[in-house]
Amino acid sequence: MILFNVLLISFYLHASLARNLDGLNGTELVFTFLVHRHGDRTPVQEYLYLSDKPELLQKITEPLGYGQLTDLGKRRAYELGKFIRNRYSDYLSPKYNQSEIYIRSTDSTRAKMTVLVAMAAVYRPDGHGWIEDINWVPVPYTTVPLRYDFLMGFNCPRFDEYKKKLLTTYIPEMAKYNDVLDRLSSVLKNDIRSTPVKIFYAYDLFISQTHMGIPVEPSIEKMMPDIKEAADKAFDILFANDTLLPLKAGLLLNEFFEVSASAVAGEPTQKVRIYSAHDNNVYAFEAISKAIPRQGVPPYAGLFALELRRVVKTGRYVVLPIYVKSPGEQVQYLEIKGCGGPLCDLKKFYDITSPYLLDVDEWKKRCNYDENATFNSEGFD
């Protein structure tokens, strides 16, 4: 009976995917606006104390430094690049052409390294590169010093104050996870029950730790599904609050609409736009786009993209939200809440999301932006 139900669910999933694919056959890509998380990294130093093996983890981290891309992260980044090449091969020449692709990264070494490796997979010289013994082609990207990178929202004092408050107080919405918080606090001998949102940072650290070859102890491993569920909720509280969501992703969504306006007006538009960033950027962009169902904490190299497409028969412009949990996994066609299907009319999408849009001046005002503040580009998630 269980096998029958699994097969039945599988049938409906494939049937649903087939219908979604059929709906894309009558459209052509205008451009994709793709935000991805960096590859696997060493832990962020601030939350090392949440490890069950902090001394061992610190020792194995020292050769690379905290928050840095690992070799596994580089391999995953390369798979990300292969996905980009495979999905958008009709719009990218074999050799890099600036008119076809725009690449931007946060000012974080792991995000910059990720996109460098990904582009090595997008533009493979296959033995016919610019020099005989180097099978690699340099591909440029844009980055902005953190102090002036308003697009990704890491330099917003008001958001940071809100986040700090959430990390140091009790959140009623986390009450349903009291059991796992109790159990994890007991194992770690570190009370996180009074600050339940920190369970996301524990989960993030466990993932980083295990990917570096240090398994968590069996009692934590057994709890991981519950920890993941609680971490997803904590992440949603941190980065999808309707009041402060515009401060995190309002400028990014506004850039999508600015590029859309240029494309609809017939102006030249790069068909592939890549933003190398962090889990909270991917999630906030997904949340501000009102994409459903919500996908939880983005894994390493996970991505969310808005594809602007044109219906060939009518000329109508539609938005398709896609999500890829990890390179190599199946593309998920999400929906925009209120649109009733994977393809959402561009104007309707604007009407749904426009309350969250900001320009830079309004963003600075709401953020209490301080150009002289101190920021740490390696402390991102």
C-alpha positions as CSV (number, residue, x, y, z in Angstrom):
1,M,0.0,0.0,0.0
2,I,2.8,2.4,0.9
3,L,4.6,1.6,-2.4
4,F,1.3,2.2,-4.3
5,N,0.9,5.6,-2.6
6,V,4.6,6.6,-3.4
7,L,4.0,5.6,-7.1
8,L,0.8,7.5,-7.2
9,I,2.4,10.7,-5.7
10,S,5.3,10.3,-8.2
11,F,2.8,10.0,-11.1
12,Y,1.0,13.2,-10.1
13,L,4.3,15.1,-9.6
14,H,5.5,14.1,-13.1
15,A,2.1,14.8,-14.6
16,S,2.1,18.3,-13.0
17,L,5.7,18.9,-14.2
18,A,4.6,17.8,-17.7
19,R,1.8,20.3,-17.7
20,N,4.1,23.1,-16.5
21,L,6.6,22.2,-19.3
22,D,3.8,22.2,-21.9
23,G,2.9,25.7,-20.7
24,L,6.4,26.9,-21.5
25,N,6.5,25.5,-25.0
26,G,4.6,28.6,-26.3
27,T,6.9,31.0,-24.6
28,E,10.4,32.4,-25.3
29,L,12.9,33.6,-22.7
30,V,13.4,37.3,-22.6
31,F,15.8,37.2,-19.7
32,T,16.5,35.3,-16.4
33,F,17.2,37.0,-13.1
34,L,19.0,34.4,-11.1
35,V,20.1,34.7,-7.5
36,H,22.2,31.8,-6.0
37,R,23.8,30.9,-2.8
38,H,27.6,30.3,-2.7
39,G,29.0,26.8,-2.5
40,D,29.9,24.8,0.7
41,R,32.0,26.8,3.1
42,T,33.8,26.6,6.4
43,P,31.8,27.7,9.4
44,V,31.2,31.4,10.4
45,Q,33.3,32.0,13.5
46,E,30.6,33.7,15.4
47,Y,28.6,30.5,15.8
48,L,31.4,28.0,16.3
49,Y,30.3,27.6,19.9
50,L,27.2,25.8,18.8
51,S,29.2,22.9,17.5
52,D,29.3,19.6,19.4
53,K,33.0,19.4,18.4
54,P,34.2,23.0,18.4
55,E,37.9,22.3,19.0
56,L,38.1,19.8,16.1
57,L,36.1,22.0,13.8
58,Q,38.3,25.0,14.6
59,K,41.4,22.9,13.8
60,I,40.2,21.7,10.5
61,T,39.0,25.2,9.6
62,E,42.3,26.9,10.3
63,P,44.0,26.1,6.9
64,L,41.2,27.9,5.0
65,G,39.9,30.5,7.5
66,Y,36.3,31.0,8.6
67,G,33.5,31.4,6.1
68,Q,35.7,30.3,3.1
69,L,34.7,28.1,0.1
70,T,35.9,24.5,0.5
71,D,36.9,22.1,-2.3
72,L,33.4,20.6,-2.0
73,G,32.0,24.1,-2.4
74,K,34.1,24.6,-5.6
75,R,32.8,21.3,-7.0
76,R,29.2,22.3,-6.2
77,A,29.8,25.7,-7.8
78,Y,31.1,24.0,-10.9
79,E,27.8,22.0,-11.1
80,L,25.9,25.3,-10.7
81,G,27.7,26.6,-13.7
82,K,26.8,23.4,-15.7
83,F,23.2,24.0,-14.8
84,I,23.3,27.6,-16.0
85,R,24.9,26.5,-19.3
86,N,22.4,23.6,-19.8
87,R,19.3,25.7,-19.1
88,Y,20.3,28.8,-21.0
89,S,22.6,27.3,-23.7
90,D,20.4,28.8,-26.4
91,Y,21.1,32.3,-25.1
92,L,24.8,32.0,-24.3
93,S,27.6,31.8,-27.0
94,P,30.4,29.2,-26.5
95,K,32.7,32.1,-25.7
96,Y,32.0,34.9,-23.2
97,N,30.1,37.8,-24.7
98,Q,29.4,40.7,-22.5
99,S,26.1,41.5,-24.3
100,E,24.6,38.2,-23.3
101,I,25.4,37.9,-19.6
102,Y,25.6,40.1,-16.5
103,I,27.3,38.7,-13.4
104,R,27.4,40.4,-10.0
105,S,28.7,39.1,-6.6
106,T,28.6,40.4,-3.1
107,D,31.9,41.5,-1.7
108,S,32.5,38.2,0.0
109,T,35.3,35.9,-0.9
110,R,33.1,32.8,-1.0
111,A,30.5,34.4,-3.2
112,K,33.2,35.7,-5.6
113,M,35.0,32.4,-5.7
114,T,31.7,30.6,-6.3
115,V,30.8,32.6,-9.4
116,L,34.4,32.4,-10.7
117,V,34.2,28.6,-10.6
118,A,30.6,28.5,-12.0
119,M,31.7,30.6,-15.0
120,A,34.5,28.1,-15.6
121,A,31.7,25.6,-16.3
122,V,29.6,28.0,-18.3
123,Y,32.5,28.8,-20.6
124,R,34.6,25.7,-21.1
125,P,37.4,26.2,-23.7
126,D,37.6,22.4,-24.3
127,G,41.3,22.6,-25.2
128,H,40.8,25.6,-27.5
129,G,41.4,28.4,-25.1
130,W,43.6,31.5,-25.2
131,I,46.7,29.5,-24.2
132,E,47.6,25.9,-24.8
133,D,48.3,24.7,-21.2
134,I,45.5,26.5,-19.3
135,N,42.1,25.1,-19.9
136,W,40.3,28.0,-18.4
137,V,38.8,31.3,-19.6
138,P,38.6,34.4,-17.3
139,V,35.1,35.8,-17.0
140,P,34.6,39.2,-15.4
141,Y,32.0,40.0,-12.8
142,T,30.8,43.1,-11.0
143,T,31.2,43.6,-7.3
144,V,30.6,46.6,-5.0
145,P,32.2,47.3,-1.6
146,L,29.8,46.2,1.1
147,R,29.4,49.8,2.3
148,Y,27.8,50.7,-1.0
149,D,26.1,47.4,-2.0
150,F,22.6,48.5,-1.3
151,L,21.2,45.8,-3.6
152,M,21.8,43.0,-1.2
153,G,20.8,44.7,2.1
154,F,23.8,43.8,4.2
155,N,24.5,47.5,5.2
156,C,21.1,48.4,6.6
157,P,21.4,49.4,10.3
158,R,17.6,49.1,10.9
159,F,17.5,45.6,9.6
160,D,20.6,44.6,11.6
161,E,18.9,46.0,14.8
162,Y,15.8,44.0,14.1
163,K,17.8,40.8,13.4
164,K,19.9,41.3,16.6
165,K,16.6,41.7,18.6
166,L,15.3,38.4,17.2
167,L,18.5,36.6,18.0
168,T,18.4,37.6,21.6
169,T,14.7,37.3,22.6
170,Y,12.0,34.7,22.9
171,I,9.8,34.4,19.8
172,P,6.3,33.0,20.4
173,E,6.1,31.7,16.8
174,M,8.8,29.2,17.7
175,A,6.9,27.7,20.6
176,K,5.9,24.6,18.6
177,Y,9.6,23.7,18.4
178,N,10.2,23.7,22.2
179,D,10.8,20.0,22.3
180,V,13.6,20.0,19.8
181,L,15.0,23.2,21.3
182,D,15.0,21.4,24.7
183,R,16.7,18.3,23.4
184,L,19.3,20.2,21.4
185,S,20.1,22.5,24.3
186,S,20.7,19.4,26.5
187,V,23.0,17.8,24.0
188,L,25.0,21.0,23.4
189,K,25.0,22.0,27.1
190,N,24.1,25.4,25.7
191,D,20.6,26.9,26.4
192,I,19.1,28.1,23.1
193,R,15.5,27.9,24.4
194,S,15.4,31.5,25.4
195,T,16.7,32.6,22.0
196,P,15.0,30.0,19.7
197,V,15.8,31.7,16.4
198,K,19.5,30.7,16.9
199,I,18.5,27.1,16.0
200,F,19.0,28.2,12.4
201,Y,22.6,29.0,13.1
202,A,23.1,25.7,14.9
203,Y,21.6,23.9,11.8
204,D,23.8,25.9,9.5
205,L,26.9,25.0,11.5
206,F,26.0,21.3,11.6
207,I,25.6,21.3,7.8
208,S,29.0,23.1,7.3
209,Q,30.6,20.7,9.8
210,T,29.3,17.5,8.3
211,H,30.3,18.7,4.8
212,M,33.8,19.2,6.1
213,G,33.9,15.5,7.1
214,I,33.1,15.9,10.8
215,P,29.9,14.1,11.6
216,V,27.7,15.4,14.4
217,E,27.1,13.0,17.2
218,P,24.3,10.4,16.7
219,S,21.8,12.1,19.0
220,I,22.0,15.3,16.9
221,E,21.9,13.3,13.6
222,K,18.7,11.7,14.8
223,M,17.2,15.2,15.5
224,M,18.3,16.7,12.1
225,P,14.9,16.5,10.4
226,D,13.3,18.4,13.4
227,I,16.2,20.8,13.6
228,K,15.8,21.5,9.8
229,E,12.0,22.2,10.3
230,A,12.7,24.6,13.2
231,A,15.5,26.3,11.3
232,D,13.2,26.9,8.3
233,K,10.8,28.6,10.5
234,A,13.5,30.7,12.2
235,F,14.9,31.7,8.9
236,D,11.4,32.8,7.7
237,I,11.1,34.9,10.8
238,L,14.5,36.5,10.2
239,F,14.3,37.2,6.5
240,A,10.6,37.2,5.4
241,N,9.0,39.7,7.7
242,D,6.7,41.8,5.6
243,T,7.7,45.1,7.3
244,L,11.4,44.7,6.9
245,L,11.5,42.5,3.7
246,P,11.7,45.5,1.5
247,L,14.9,46.5,3.3
248,K,16.4,43.1,2.4
249,A,15.2,42.6,-1.2
250,G,13.2,45.6,-2.3
251,L,16.0,47.0,-4.3
252,L,16.8,43.7,-5.9
253,L,13.2,43.2,-7.0
254,N,13.2,46.8,-8.3
255,E,16.2,46.0,-10.4
256,F,14.2,43.1,-11.9
257,F,11.4,45.5,-12.9
258,E,13.8,48.0,-14.3
259,V,15.4,45.4,-16.6
260,S,11.9,44.2,-17.5
261,A,10.9,47.7,-18.5
262,S,13.9,48.0,-20.8
263,A,13.3,44.6,-22.4
264,V,9.6,45.3,-23.0
265,A,10.6,48.7,-24.6
266,G,12.8,46.8,-27.0
267,E,16.1,47.9,-25.6
268,P,19.0,45.5,-25.7
269,T,19.0,43.2,-22.6
270,Q,21.4,40.6,-21.4
271,K,19.4,37.4,-21.3
272,V,21.2,35.9,-18.4
273,R,21.7,37.9,-15.1
274,I,23.5,36.1,-12.3
275,Y,23.7,37.4,-8.7
276,S,26.2,35.4,-6.5
277,A,25.1,35.9,-3.0
278,H,23.9,34.1,0.3
279,D,21.1,32.0,1.6
280,N,19.3,35.0,3.0
281,N,19.4,36.8,-0.3
282,V,18.0,33.8,-2.1
283,Y,15.2,33.4,0.5
284,A,14.3,37.1,0.7
285,F,14.1,37.4,-3.1
286,E,11.9,34.3,-3.2
287,A,9.7,35.7,-0.3
288,I,9.4,39.2,-1.8
289,S,8.4,37.7,-5.1
290,K,5.5,35.9,-3.3
291,A,6.6,32.6,-4.7
292,I,4.9,29.5,-3.3
293,P,5.3,27.0,-1.9
294,R,8.1,28.5,0.2
295,Q,11.2,26.4,0.0
296,G,12.9,26.8,3.4
297,V,16.6,27.5,4.0
298,P,18.4,27.4,0.6
299,P,21.2,24.8,0.6
300,Y,24.7,25.6,-0.8
301,A,24.5,26.7,-4.4
302,G,20.7,26.6,-4.3
303,L,19.1,29.2,-6.5
304,F,15.9,31.1,-7.1
305,A,15.2,32.8,-10.4
306,L,12.5,34.9,-12.1
307,E,12.4,34.3,-15.8
308,L,10.7,36.9,-17.9
309,R,9.1,35.1,-20.8
310,R,7.1,36.3,-23.9
311,V,4.1,34.3,-25.1
312,V,4.8,33.9,-28.8
313,K,1.2,34.0,-30.1
314,T,0.1,37.0,-28.1
315,G,3.2,38.9,-27.3
316,R,2.2,38.9,-23.6
317,Y,5.0,39.1,-21.0
318,V,4.8,36.6,-18.1
319,V,7.0,35.8,-15.1
320,L,8.0,32.3,-14.2
321,P,9.6,31.6,-10.8
322,I,11.9,28.7,-10.6
323,Y,13.8,27.0,-7.8
324,V,16.7,24.6,-7.8
325,K,17.5,23.1,-4.4
326,S,20.9,22.0,-5.5
327,P,22.7,21.8,-8.9
328,G,21.8,18.5,-10.6
329,E,18.4,18.3,-8.9
330,Q,15.1,18.9,-10.8
331,V,14.0,22.4,-11.6
332,Q,10.9,23.3,-9.6
333,Y,8.3,25.6,-11.2
334,L,6.8,27.6,-8.4
335,E,3.8,29.9,-8.5
336,I,3.3,33.6,-7.6
337,K,0.7,33.8,-4.9
338,G,-2.5,35.2,-6.5
339,C,-1.6,34.2,-10.1
340,G,-3.0,30.6,-10.0
341,G,-0.2,29.0,-12.1
342,P,3.5,29.0,-12.8
343,L,3.2,31.8,-15.5
344,C,2.2,35.1,-14.0
345,D,1.3,38.1,-16.2
346,L,4.1,40.7,-15.7
347,K,1.6,43.5,-14.9
348,K,-0.2,41.4,-12.4
349,F,3.1,40.4,-10.8
350,Y,4.0,44.0,-10.5
351,D,0.7,44.8,-8.9
352,I,1.2,42.0,-6.3
353,T,4.7,42.9,-5.4
354,S,4.9,46.7,-5.9
355,P,4.1,47.5,-2.2
356,Y,7.6,46.1,-1.4
357,L,9.6,48.1,-4.0
358,L,12.0,50.8,-2.9
359,D,14.4,53.1,-4.7
360,V,17.8,53.8,-3.2
361,D,16.9,57.1,-1.5
362,E,13.9,55.5,0.2
363,W,15.9,52.5,1.2
364,K,18.6,54.7,2.8
365,K,15.9,56.6,4.7
366,R,14.1,53.5,6.0
367,C,17.4,51.8,6.9
368,N,18.9,54.8,8.7
369,Y,21.9,54.2,6.4
370,D,25.2,55.3,7.8
371,E,28.1,55.4,5.3
372,N,30.6,55.4,8.1
373,A,29.4,52.3,9.8
374,T,31.6,49.2,10.0
375,F,30.7,46.1,8.1
376,N,32.1,42.6,7.9
377,S,31.8,41.0,4.4
378,E,32.8,37.6,5.7
379,G,30.1,37.4,8.4
380,F,27.3,36.7,6.0
381,D,25.4,33.4,6.1
